[in-house]
Amino acid sequence: MENIKVILKDGSTRDVKKGTSIYEIAKEISEGLARVAVGGEVDGKLVDLSHEVMDDCNLNILRFDDEEGKEFFRHTSSHVLAQAVKRLYPNVKLAIGPAIDNGFYYDFDLEYKFTPEDLEKIEAEMKKIVKEDLKLEKFQLPRDKALEMVINEGEDYKAELIRDLPEDSIISFYKQGEFTDLCAGPHLPSTGKVKAIKLLSVAGAYWRGNEKNKMLQRIYGTSFEKKKELEDYLNRLEEAKKRDHRKIGKEMDLFSLQEEGPGFPFFHPKGMVVRNQLEDLWRREHVKWGYEEIKTPIILNEQLWRQSGHWDHYQENMYFTKIDDGDYAVKPMNCPGSILTYKRKMHSYRDLPIRMGELGLVHRHELSGVLHGLMRVRCFTQDDAHLFMLPEQIKDEIIGVIDFIDYMYKIFGFKYHIELSTKPENAMGSDEEWELATNALREAMESKGLPYKINEGDGAFYGPKLDFQLEDCIGRTWQCGTIQLDFQMPQRFDLNYIGADGEKHRPIMIHRVLYGSIERFIGILIEHFAGKFPTWIAPVQVKILPITDKHLEYASKIEKEMKAKDIRVELDARNEKIGYKIREAQLQKVPYMLVLGDKEIEAESVAVRSRDKGELGVVKTDKFIDDILEEIKSKSMQV
C-alpha cells in the first residue's frame, strides 16, 4: 500500500499508509491521544475520526479543549437531543440543530408546547442515549433518493432543505441507532463520548429566521467532556443571571425599554451620566490621537444607499420613509455620511491621512425575537471613525488603530483577543482586491506580533475586518472593536486626492469602532462590574449620610464643596436610621458613603465607608476630596 506524508500541527511529519483513518493516526501517536480525540482537521477542513487520509496533507487531531473540538461535541449533542425528542414525541417534525457558542440547539415543530418539566424528561432520555453509546455512521444518497427518504419519514423541513440543493447533489446523513438525520457533519464517533449534558431553555424561533415562516420551538442545551466542566459553566451562568444588565439597569434606574418603542432604549438621568463619561473620554482621546469629529444626518436619500451597496446587501435591515415624494432611508451605518463629508472638497496627498470620528445614531431592523436589553437593539450610537489614506499609509494606520483600541480597553481593564474575518459570499469587489485588503490586515497584526484567529467568510460585504473580542470578569467574550479595510466605497463614490504627480488618485478607506456601540458597551460594563462601576464612571460617586437632622448643615457644606470640584454627590437628608441609609446606598452601588455625626463635625472630618471594602475610618474632609479627585483623574479600577 502506498505511503503518504502527514504534517501534524507541531510541524512533525509521519508517513502513513494511504487510506489510514484519523483515529488510527491518533492511536499510532499515543493511546492517550486516541482516547481524547474527537475529530480531525485535514487541510483546514473538519472531518470525522473515521475519515481516511488519501493524499499528503496537514493534519490537526482535535480534542474537546480545541474550539473546533467543542463544535464536534456540541453538534453530536444536538443529534442526541433530536433523537430523544423523537423517542418521546414521535409526531415531532425536525428542523435544524447546529452547534453554537457554548452549546447547541435544535428546532422542533410540535403542537404540544414544551415545559421546563419536559426538558428534564428529554434530558433524562438523552442520558440514556449517551449510555447506549450509539455509533454515528455517515452515509450518502443521490438527491432524489434523499428527498424520497425524508418525505416518507414525514420530515417536511428536511425535504425543503434538500430541494434547495442542486439536482446533482450527493446528500449526506448520519445514523445513530434507530435515528437518522440529514447532516453534513462532522461528528463524534459515538454518543457515549458526551459525558456531561444539560438542557437550558426553550424559546420560539422562526423557521430559517424568517418572521413570515412558522414559529418553531427551539431547545437550547450545552455539553462538556467532564461533569466538573459542566458544573463550572452552570455556575458561570448563575453568576451571569445576577449580573444581567436589564435587572441591574432597572435597580439602578439607568435605562428602560418601553412598550411604545421595542428595541429603542430610554436612558434615564443616571444612565446618561455613564453614557456621557464614555462619550467625553472618547472625544478627549480622539483629539489626542489625531481625529476630527463630524456629525452626519440620520436620514439620507435612497439613491445614496443604492450607490453604497447597502440597498443590494443590507436592505432587509433598513427603515425607509418618504419626504417630498422622494424615497429616503434611515441610516443603518455612518460610512456614506463620512464619505460625503470627505467629498465636500478636493484633497491633496499632503492632507492624508484624514481621520474623521463620529458618534452616529444608526437604526437597524432587528426581529423582535432577538432583541435583548442594550445588547441587541434597533437604534444605537456607533462610535465610528473613517480614515482616508494613501496606499503606502495602510499598514501604519491599521497599527495606529490597533494601538488606540488597545489603549482604550486597558483603561477599563479588559483583556481581548482578535479575529480576522475574510470575504463573505455576498461581497462586493474582485478577489484580487479582497486578497490585497486581507493581507494588509494580516501583515499589520503580524508586525505587532499579535495572535489572531481566522473567521472564514465573516467579513463585511465591502471588506475584510479585524474584530476585537473583549473578555469580561466571568470569562464571557463580547465583540466590540472592529477595523474594516475598504477598497470598494472609494470606488463607488469616486473618491479622489491629488497626488504628488498632480494627477487624481483613489484613497483607501478604513472603517473603525472602539466601543462598537455605546448602548451595548454600557450593557457590557454593567455586567462586567455587576453595576459596581469604578468611581470615575459611577452615576453617583459619593453619598453623604448625616446621622440626624442636626448634622444636616455640615452635610450640606460638604456637598457644596464637592459639587464645586465636579464630584457627583448626593445628600440623603431623610429622617431615617443611619443603618437604613447605608444599606440603601450600598444597594445603589455608590462607591463611597460619608457618615457624619458629632465627632466628624468637631474634627472637620468624614467617616468613610467604601462600597467594596467597608469601613475605611475617619479622615479630614479635604484629604478625602483630594483622594477621590485623584482616583477619578487616574481612572482607577479600584474602590
N, C-alpha and C positions, 0 to 999 in steps of 0.2 A: 504493500500500500504506500502510495506517495506521501512524503512528509511535507508539511507546510510550516512556516515560521510565524509564531505568535509573539507580539511585543506587549508585555504587561505594563501596567500603569507606572511601576517603579523604573521602567526603562530596560529591565532584563528581558531576555528572549528565551523562548522554548521552541524546540522542534517537536511537533506532534503529528500523528497520522491524520491525513485528510479524513474528515467525517467524524472527528472526535467531538464529543459534546462539551459544552461549557462546564457542566458538573464534573465530567471526567478529568478535565484540565485542572479544576479546583482540587480534586482528590489527589491528583499527581503532585500538586504543590504541597498540600498537607491535609490530613483528615479533619483538622480543626477548621480550616477554611471551607471545606466541603460542607461541614455541619452548619456553618453560619451563612453560607452563600444563599442569596435569594434570587439572583438573576445575573445577567451579563450585559455589557455594553460593547458591541463589536463595531469598530469604526464609527462610533458616535450613535449607533442605533441600539435601542434597548431590546433585548431578546430573552427568551426563557432559558433556564438552565439546561433544558433538553436540546437547545439549538446546537446543530452540528456545524463546526467550522470547516469550510471548504476551500478557503484561499488564505494567503498571507494576510494578516490583519493586526490591528491594535485591539487589545482586549482589556477591559476593566471588569474584574469579578466583583459584583456588588454585594454589600451586606446591608442590614437594616440601618446601620449608622449613616450610610450614604443617603443623600437626599433622594437620588433616583431609586435606591433600595426601598425607601419608605413608600414610594409610588407603587412598586410591585406588591408590597404588603397590603396597602390600603385598597388597591384595585381588586385584589383577590377577596378582601374583606367585603367589598360591595357585592360580589357574586355570592358570597356566603349569606349576606343579608337577603338578596333576592331569592335564593333557594329556600331560606327559612320562611319568608313571607309566602312563597308559592306553596309550601307544605301546609301552612296554617290557613291560607285563604286561596284555595285552588282557582277561584274565579278572577283573581287579580290579573291585570294586564301590565306587563313590564315596559318601562320606557328606557331610561339610561341610568348608568351608575358609575361615575368616574371616581378616581382618587382626587382629593383636593388638599390644600394646605392643612396639615394637622388631622386629616381624617378622610372621610369618604361620604357619599350619599347615594341613594337610589330613589328614582321617581316611580310612583305606582299610580295606576288608575283603578280605583276600587270605590264602589258606592259607600261601603262602610267607612266611617271616619276613625282613624287610629287614635287611641287614647294613651296617656302615659303608662297605664297598666298593660296595654297591648305591647308597648315597647319592651317591657320586662319579659313578656311571654315570647316575643320574637327573639330577644337576646338569648333566652334560655335555649331556644331551638337552634340558634346559631352555634352555641357552645356544644350542642350535640353533634352538629355537622363538623365542627373542628375535631371533636373526639373521634369521629368516624374516619378521619384522616383520608379524605377522598382525593384521589389523584386528579389533577386538572389535565385533560387531554385535548389538544388542539386538532381540529380537522377543518377541511376546506371543501366548499361546494361551488359549482358554477352559479351565477346569479339567478338563473331561472329555477334551479333546484333549491337554492337557499330560500327564495321567495315562496316557493311551494311549501317548504317545510314550516316556515313561520306562520303562513296563512292557515295551514292545517292545525297548528297549535293555538290559533286564535290570537296571535301576538300582532295586533294591528300597528303598533308603534314601530316594532322591528321591521314590519313589511314596508312602512313608509321610508324608513332609513335605507333599506335595500333598494327601493325604487329610485331613490335619488342618486344611486351609483351607476356608472356606465354599464351598458349591457354586457360587455366582455369581462366584467369584474369577476374575480375569484373571491368569494366571501368566506371569512374565517369565523369559526365558532369554538367555544370552549365547553367541554362536558365535564361535570363532576357528579358522580353517582347518577341519579335519575334526572339531574338538572342540566339543561343546555342553554347557553346564552350566546347571542350574536356579539362578537368581540374581536378586536384586532390584537388584544393582548398588550404586553406580555403579562405573565402571572407567576405566582409561586408554584413549585411543583405539586404541592398538595395543600388541602385545607388545614392539615394538622400543625402547620408552622405558625398559625395565627393563635398565639397562646393567650393574649390578653385583649379583650374586645369589649366595647361599651357603646350602646346606643344613647344618643344625647338628646335629640329633639325631633319633632315633626313639624313641618311647615308646608304652606302652599307654594306651588311653583308652576308657572305656565309651561306647557309643552313647547320645547325649543325656545323658551324665553320670550315668546310672543303673546302679548295680552289678548290677542284675538283667538288664541287657541284655548283648549280646555285646561282648567286648573287641576293639576295633579297633586298627590301627596308626596312630599319629599322627606324621607327619613335620613337624618344625619347620624353619623357614628364616628368612632375612632378606634384604632387598634395599635398594639405595640408588641414588641418581641417578648417583653417581660412584664409581669404584673406590677413590679415596683415602678417601672416607667409609666405605666397607665395611671397608677395612684398619684405619682408626681404631677402628671398632666392634669388630672381631675382637680388636684389641689390648686393648681395654677388657674384653672377655670373658675373655681370658687373665689379665688383672690380677684380675678378679673371682674366677677359679678359685683364684688364690694366696691371696685373702682369704676364701675360703669359711669361714664361721664354724664349720661342722661339723669341718673339718680343724684349724683353729686351736684350737677349743674342746677337741679331743682332745689336741693337742700341749701345751696349757697346763693341761690337767686341770681345765677349768672346769665341764663338764657332760657328760652322756651320755644316749643313748636306748637302752633295753634292750628285748630281745625280749618280756620279760614285760609291758611297758607301751608298745606302739607309740603314739607321739604324746603320751606322758606323760613329760616330761623329768625327769631326775635332776640336781640341782645339787650339785656337789662343794664341798669347803671353800673353794677359791679362787674358784669361781664365786659362792658365797654372799657373799664379800667384795664383789664387784662389785655384786651384787644389793642388798646391804644399803646400800652407798653411795648407790645410786639411790633406795632407799626412804627413807633418812634425809634426803636432800636434799628429796624430795617432802614428807615430813612437816614439816620445818622451814619450807619455803616456804609450805605451805598455812596454817600458823598465821599467818604474816605477811600473807597475802592474805585473811584473814578467813574461813577454813573451819574446821569442826569435823570430827574423824574419827569414823567409826562402823564397826561390823563387823556384817554380817548373815549368816544361816545359808546353807549351801551347798544344803541340801535343804529344799524347801517343798512344800505340798500342791498337787495337780493343779488344784484349783479356782482357786487364785491365778493360775495360768498361763492358765487359760481367761479369767479376768477381765481380765488384762493384754493379751490378744490374741495372746500367744505361741503358744497352742495352735492357733489358726487360721492363723497366719502363719509359725511357726518350728518346728513340731512335729517335722519330719523331722531337725532338727539337735540334738534334745534326747535326754537319757538319762532313763529312768524306773525307778522301783522301788516296792515295796510295803512299808508299815510299818503294823503292827497292822491288817491287812486294808484299809488305805486306800491310795489311789494318790497317789504323790509324784513330783516331778521334781527332778533336779539342775539348779541354776540355770545357764542359758546367758548371762544378763545380770544385773546387780546392781540394776536400777532398781526392780523390785517391792519388794525388801527396803528400799530407801531410802524408798519411798512409805509402807510400813507404819510405818517409824520416824517419818516426818512425822506420820502419823495418830494417834500414841500420845496426843496431847493437842490441844486446840483452840488455834489461834494467833491473835494479833491482827495487824492490818495493821502495827502498830508493830514486830513481830518480823521482818517481811520486809525484805530478802531473807534467807532461810536457806540457807546453803551447807554441804552435807554431803559430805565426801570419804570414799572407801573404797578400800582395796587389796583388792579382792574376787576370790577364786578362782572362775572360771567353767569350765564344761565344755561343749564343743560336739562333736557327732558329725561329724567330717570323714572323707571317704572315704580309704582307705589310700593311694590313688594320688596324692593331693595333699599328703600330709604332707611337710614339708621342714624338718628340723632344728628350730630355735627359731622359724622364720618362720611355719610352719603346723603347729599342734599341736592336741591335743584338750582340753588343760586349760591355762589361763593366768590370770595375775593382771592384771585391768584396773585401772588407776589412775583409777577412776571418781569423778565428783562429780555430785551432783544439786542443782540450785539451784531454790528455790521463791520466786516473786516476784509483786509486783503488776504489772498490765498496763503501768503507766507506768514501771516499772523495767526493762523488757525490753531496751531499747537500751543503757542503761548497763551492765547485767550482761553482755550479749554483748561489748561493748567491753572490759569488765574481764577476761573470759576470754581474748579475743584478746591483750590486753596480757600476761597471765600466761603464755600459751603462748609468745609471742614472747620474753619474759624467760628462760624455761626453755631454749628452743632456742639462745639466744645463749650460754648457759653452755657448751654443747657445740660451739659454733662452726658450727652448722648454718644453711644457707640453706634457704628453703622457699617454696612458692607455695600458694595457697589455691584450692579448688574448691567451688562451691556446687551441691549435689545436690538435685534437685527431686522432686516426687511420683512414686512408683513405681506400677505397675499394681495391686499388691495392698495399697494403702494403706487405713488407717482414717481416717474423718473426711470432712467435706464439702470441696468445692473452695474455699469461702469461707475456711474455717479454714486450709487449706493456703496459700492466697494471702496471708493475713494473716501467717502464720509465715514464709513465704519472703521476703516484703517486709521483715519485721523484720530478717532476717539480711542482706539486700541493703543496707538503709539503714545498718546498723552498719558494714558494710565500706566503703561509700561515704563515710561520715562520717570514717572513718580514712584515706581516700584510698588504700586498698589495692586493687591489681588482683586480679581473680579470674576463674576460668573456670567456665562453666556445665556441669554434668553432668546432662542431662535424664533424669529417671526413675530416678535412682540414690539417692534419699533412703531413710531407714529407713521401715519400714511405718507408724510413728506420727508422723513429722515430717521436714521438710527438714533439711539439715545442711551445715556447713562442714567440709571435710576439709583438713588441713594435710599437704602432701606434702613431706617432707624430701629434700634433695639431698645425697648423700654425696660423698666426695672424688674418686670416679671418674665422677660425673655421673648415677648412678642415683637414682631417686626412690622413696621409701617412704611409704606412707600411715600416719600416726601419730596426731596430734592430731585430735579431732573435737568440734564443737559442734553439738548437735541441739536444736532448739526444738520443744517438745511441748505441744499443746493437748489431746491425746487421753487420756493416762494420768490427768491430774487429773479428767477427766470419768468415766472408767471406775471410778476408785476413790473418787469423790465426795469429793475433797479440798476443804477449805474454810478460810477465815480470817474473822475478824470484822472488818468494815470500820469506817471512822470513823462510819458511819451506824448502827452496831450490828447490821447485817444480815450474813448469811453471803454470802461471795463465793468465786469459784473462782480459785485461784492459777495462774500459768503456770509451766511446768517447763522447765529446761534440763538435758540430759544432756551430760556433757563428759569427755573424757580428754585427758591431756597426752602421756604416753609411748605410749599406745594399749594396749600390753600390755608388762608388764615383761620377759617372755621375749623377745618379738620385738625390743624396743628393745635388749636386750643383744646379740642377734644382729646388729642393725644397727651397734651400736658396735664389735663385734668386727671386722666387715668394713670399717667406715669407718676405723678406726685400724690395721687389719691385726694386731690383738692388742696393738699398742703403745699401751696405754692411757695417758692423761695420769696424772701421778703421783698425783693425788687419788683416782682410781678404781682404780689398779693393785692387783691382789691382793697382790703383794709390791712394796714401794716401794724398798727398799734391800737389797742383798745384800752381806754382809761377807765378804771373801775374804782370810784370813790366808795369807801365803806359805808358812810352815812351822808345825809344831806349837808351836814356841817363841813364836809370835805369837798363840797362842790366848787367853791370859789377857787381853791387851789387847783382842782382838776381842770377848771376852765382856763386858768392861767397857763397850765402846761399844754393844754390843747391848742391855744393860740400860738404859743412858741413853736410847737411842732408844725402847725399849718403854715406858719411863716417860713419854715425851712422846707416846705413841699413834702412833708411826711403825711401819708394818708392815715389819718387818725380819727377815731370815733370815741365820743364820751358817752358812757352808759350811765345816765342820770336817774334811772328808775329807782324807785324806793323798794328795792329787793335785797335779799340777803346776799352777801359777797360771794358765798359758795355757789349760789344760783347764777350770778353774773359770770363767774369764772367758767362754769360748765357751758353756759350759752356761748361765750367767746370761743371756747375750745371746740364746740360743735360747728361754729362758723369758720374754724380753722385759721384764726387770726394768729400771725407769728408771735406777737408779744402782747402781754397783758400787764398793765401797770396798776398795782393795788395801792391806794392812797388812804392813809389814816393819820392819826395824830403824830406818830413818830416821823413819818415821811414829811409832814408839813414842817415840823420843828427842825429837821435836818436838811430841808430843801432837797429832798431825795425822792426816789421812787422804789417800791418793791417790785422787782421784775420777775415775771413768770414767762417762761418760754413754752410755746405750744408743744414742742417735741422733747424738751429737757426738764420741764417742770420748774421748780423754784430756783432762781439764779441769785437771790439775795438782794440787798438794798444797795443802790448806787446813787451818786449825785445825779440830779436831773441833767445837767449839762453834759456829763460823761455819757449817759445813756443816749442822748441826742447825737453826740459826736460818733459814738459807736455804730448806731443804726444808720447814720448817713454814710459812713464808710462801707458798711455792709451793702447798702443799696448801690453805692457807686461802683463797688468791685463786682457786683452781680454774684455775690456768694451764693452757693447752693445750700449752705448750712444755716440753720436757725438755732 
